Amino acid sequence: MTELLTILDGHNDTLTRVFPPKDETTRSLVKRDTQGHIDLPRAREGGLAGGFFAVFIPSETKSEVRPITANDGTQIDALCADPVSRDIARAQTESVLRRTAEMFNEADGAIRLVRTVEDIEGCLADEVVACILHYEGVEMLREDLSDLESDYQRGLRSLGPVWSRSNAFAHGVPFAHPCTPDIGPGLTDAGKELVRRCNDLGIMLDVSHLNYRGFMDLAELTTAPVVATHCGVHAICASSRNLLDDQLTIIKETNGIVGVNFHVEFLRPDGQEKADVPLTVIADHLDYMVDHMGIEHVAMGSDFDGATMPDELGDCAGLPRLVDVLRDRGWSEEDLLAMAHRNWLRVLGDSWR
């Protein structure tokens, strides 16, 4: 049997699944679960050694299809979400952080909050799951960022300025296919200051969900690598959530990284939410990124527990099946190790200072 590859994953929504917005715990990350995509037993089976655990605050109202206009004048029907107030987002964030701390106690050392690359390397050596705390959208932050440093002290090490909706800092792309990501204006003044403060503190910035003009503003301002934790290739699947070739080039030029998203709507050329997607399509996205950027700039960014996974993958225990597809395509063991965790360690080292 081939030895399991040790994988750091760019994005999951497991905290939202285990700790939903209501202040209750409905699932266990520590024990084997019959639902969702990640728990500790399945992580061990799949070689999942940790990754970015997102704190995400859902909109209070259901997303709905609305007509919008792209910056080139194209009229699009897109799935749009309403904004979330700071008070609601902060209250729910505090609840998730409290319950996450309780989970670490329940896990008895089997999962750790990490703050440095050395912490992650220690987790890999000890076969402990590494939890990188990530904010997916920063509605919980005050516009003056007076609470950013305190969240950093509590362990925040990564954030995306937006989810797919607008806030005080930036504009997220609504969900549409086929569609350009060039929808809406760039970063606000508060968003530009957020980039500077994150650079100063050593918080990694994630451009996933950010619109095209916001991406370009961030890339121009940041002194750290440009990172997309969970995106796909627009040339393969023309979703508004996927990256154009010039965005991939900028990520390469800044020594950044893209974690390929496993959500079927961002994989399939037809953009449909149908799970009969062969793992070769994930490999197609990875191969395209490697061809465009080089092996040093690709990784996995599953979106486990926040998206529809291909049937052939199932959950995190199915990761070895994807690795086998890449081996069959001729990926060397060195290439696989780079994609699996070494690239993340490099980028985090450059981002966290």
N, C-alpha and C positions, 0 to 999 in steps of 0.2 A: 504493500500500500504506500502511495506517495505521501511524504510528510506534509502536514498541514502548513500552508503559508500563513504567516503572521500578518494580519490585516488591521490597519488603522483606517477607519471609514470617515468620510468627510461630513456626513450629516445623517442624523436620525431624529425622529419626533417621539421617541419612546417615553420621554418624561411627560409629554402631553397625553399619551395613551394611558400611562400608569397613574398619572396625577392630573385628571381632567380639571377644567376650570372650577367646578364646584369643589369646595374644600373637603374632599374625600379621596380615599385611595381605593381604586376599584380593581387593580391588578397588582401582581408582584413581578418585579424585575429579577428578583433573587431566585424564585422557584420557577420550574417549568410551567409555561402557560399554554393554553390551548388556542389563544388568540394572539394577534399581533405578530411581529417579526423578530423581536429580540427579547431574550432573557438569558441569564447566565449559563444554564445548561446548554442551550442551543448555540450560544456564542462559542463555548468551548468546542463543540462539535464542528463548527464552521471555521475556526481559526480567527474569529473576530476578537481582536485584542483591545479594542476600544475605539474611541473617536469623538466626534463633536456631538454632544447631547444638547439639543436645542430647547430653549424656553420660548414657546410660541403662544401668543395670546390670540385666540380666535375672535373674529368679529361677532358682535352680538346678534346681527341679522344674517340671514343666509345669503350667500353670494348669488348674484343673478346676472343673466345675460343682458347687456346694454350696448347700444350703438356708441362707438367712440371714433375719433379721427386720429390717425397716425400723423406724424410730423410731415410726411410727404403728401398729405391730403387724402390718403386712402381711407374709405369708410369701412369699419370693421365691427362685427358683433363679437363682443368679448365677455368673458365671465369676470365680473367685477365684485370687489368686496368693499364694504363700508369701513371708514376709519374707526379706531378704538380710542377712547379717551385715556389720558395719562393716569387718572385716578384708578380706573378699572384695571388698566394694564399693570400698574404698580402693585395693587392689592393681590392680583392673581400671581404676579411674579414672586412676591413674598411668600405666598402659600406654596408655590412649587419649590422654592428654595428650602423652605422649612421641611417639607416632606421629602425632598431629596436628601437632606442631611440625615433624616431618620432612616432612609433607605441604606445609606452608607453604614450606619450602625447595624442594621439588620443583616447586611451582607458580610459583616465580621471580617473586613479586610479583602474580600474578593473583588471589590470594585472601589477605586480610589479617585477622588478629585485631584486633578493634576494642575500644576501652576507653572512648571518649567519643563524643558526638554529632558532634563535629567530625571524628573519625576516619571515621565513617560518611559524612558529607557529602563528605569527601575521596575515599572509595571511589566514591561516586556520580559525582563529577566526573571521576575517572580511569578509570571503567568497570572497576573492580576489585570482585570479590565480597567483601562484608563479612561476616565471621564473628563473631557474638555468641555467646560461650561460655555455655551454659546447663546446669544440672544438673536432670535430670528425676527428682525424688526425691533426697533428701539422705542416703541411707544411708552415703555415704562420709565424712560429717562426724561428728566426735565430739559426744557429747551436750552437752558443755560448750562447744562451738563454738570451741575453742582453735585449730582449723585453718581457720576461716572466713576470717580476714583474710589468711592466707598464700595461700589460693586466690584471693581477690580480687586480691592483688598479681600473681598469675599470669595474670589476665585474666578471672576469673569475674565476670559482670555480670548474670546472671539465674538464678533457680532456682525450681523448684516444690517445696514441702516434701515432696510425695509423688508417686509414681506410684499406680496403682490397687491399693495394698496399704498396710498399716499399718507405721509405723516409730516411732522414739522421739519424733517431733515432731508427727505428725498421722495422720489416717486417710483413706486414699484410697477412692473409690467402686469397688466391684467392677463388672464389666460385666453389665448386665441391661437387658432391654426387654420390655414397658413397665415402668418403674421410676422411683421418686423418687430424687433424689440425697441425700435425708435418711436416711442410713444411718450409724449409729455416732456416737460422741461428738465433741466439738470438739478444738481444739488442746490438746496437753499443755503443761505448764509450759515444757518445753524448746522447744516450737513457738512459744509466745508470745515467748520470749526471742529465737528466731530471727527473728521479724518485727521486733523492735526493733533487733537488730544489723544486719539487712539495710537497714533505714531509715537507720541511722547511717552505714553504709559507702557506701551508694548502690548496692545490688544490687536489681534489680527482682524483685518477688515475683509468681509465676504461680499462679493458683488452679485451673488445669486439673488434673483428677484428684482435687482436694480435695473431701471430702464437704461437705454443706450446712452443718453446724454448724461445721466448720472454716473454711469460707468466711466465715460470719458473725463468727466470732472474729477472723479476720484483718482483715476490713473494719472492725471496731470499733477494732482496735489500730493499724493502719498509718497513717502520715502521708503515704504516697505513693498514687498512683492504684491502684485495684484492676484487675488485668489478668488476662484469660484468653487465653493465647496460641493455644489450639487447642480450641475448643468449638463446639457448635451450639446451636440453639434447641429447648428441651424441648417447647414448644407445637407444633412441627412434627414432631419425632421424639422420642418419650418415652423416650430412653435415659438411664440413670443418669449418663452423662457430659455431658449437655447442661444448659444453664442455664435456670432458672425465671425468670419475668418479674420477680419481686422482686430476683433477683440481677442481672439486666440493669439495673434501676433503680439499684441501688447502684453498679454500675460507671459509669453515667452521672453520678451525683451526685459521685463522686470524680474525675471527669474521666479515667476509665480507658478501656479498649479491649478488644474481643473480636476475636480472629482466628478467622474461621470455618474449621472443620475440614472437610477434603474426604473423610474416611473414610466409605465408603458406609453403614456401619451407623449412623453418627451423622447421616446426611442423610435416609435413606429413612423415610417415616412408618411403614413396617412393620418397620424395624430389622433387615432381613436383610442379610447380606453378599453382595449381588449387585451386580455392577459395571455393570449396564445402567441406570445412573442418568443422566438427562439433566442437562446443566449448568444448566438452568433451576432445578433443585432447590437447587443451591448459591446461585443468585441469590435463591431464595425465602427462604433463611436470612438472607442479607445484607439483603434488603429488609425483613424482619421486624425485624432489629436496627436498621436505619435508622429505621423507623417508631417504634420504641420508645425509641431512645436518641439518634438524630440521626447524621448522616454523620460527625461528628467522633469517633465511638466505635467504628468498625468497621474491619476490616482482613482480610487473609488469614492463615490459620494452617494450612497445608495438611496437615501430618503426612506429608509426602513421606518415603518410605523406611521408614515405620513403620506403614503402613495400606494398605487396598485403595482404589485411586483409581477414579473413574468411567471407564468405557471411553472416553467422549468427550474426557476430559482426557488420559489416558495418563500423562504425566510433566510435568516443569516446562517442557518445550518447548511443551506445549499450553496454557499460561496465556493467550496471546492469544485463544484461542477462548472462554475464560470472560469475558475483558474485552469481547469482541464481544457476548456475550449481555447484559451489563450496559448497553452502549451501546444495543443494540436496545430495552432497557427504558426508555431515556430518561435514563440517568445522564449528567450533564454531565462535561466533561473535568476541571473543578475537583473534582467529587465523586470521580472515578476517581483523581485524584492524591492526594486526602486518604486514600482507602482504601488506595492502593497503597504509599505510604511516608510521607506527611506526618504522618499520625496517629501512626505509630510514632516519628517523630523528636520529636514533642511529648511523648509519654508517657515516652520514654527520658530526655529532658531533665528532666522532672519527677521521675523516679525516681532517676536517677544523680547528681542535684545538680549 
